[in-house]
Amino acid sequence: MEELRESFENQLIYLYDEKLHYEKKLGSSDPKEIVTKFRELEKQLIYLYNIKEKYHKVSSTELKISEIKNVFVEKSRWERSF
């Protein structure tokens, strides 16, 4: 019986430490909040990947723009210009 009590106590200590870890790293240990945050991050990534697919990164020296290192040009426009 003592071993069972110790096992439960160890599990509680582990779970509490894990809860503190998530609160420290993610700002919350609530599973619903964590899932919501990850879904928001997923939406942001999809948006950024869509931008990447739509635009073509061009060296600014090719466009003669001063003081800007890179610009993004819509791929369809870039391909038509050549």
CORKANOR-V601295 format. One record per residue. N is the residue number from 1. BURIAL is b if it has 9 or more other C-alpha atoms within 8 Angstrom, else e. Layout:
n/burial
N/BURIAL
N/BURIAL
//
This chain:
n/burial
1/e
2/e
3/e
4/e
5/e
6/e
7/e
8/e
9/e
10/e
11/e
12/e
13/e
14/e
15/e
16/e
17/e
18/e
19/b
20/b
21/e
22/b
23/b
24/e
25/e
26/e
27/e
28/b
29/b
30/e
31/e
32/e
33/b
34/b
35/e
36/e
37/e
38/e
39/e
40/e
41/e
42/e
43/e
44/e
45/e
46/e
47/e
48/e
49/e
50/e
51/e
52/e
53/e
54/b
55/b
56/b
57/e
58/b
59/b
60/b
61/e
62/e
63/e
64/e
65/e
66/e
67/e
68/e
69/e
70/e
71/b
72/e
73/b
74/b
75/b
76/e
77/e
78/b
79/e
80/e
81/e
82/e
//
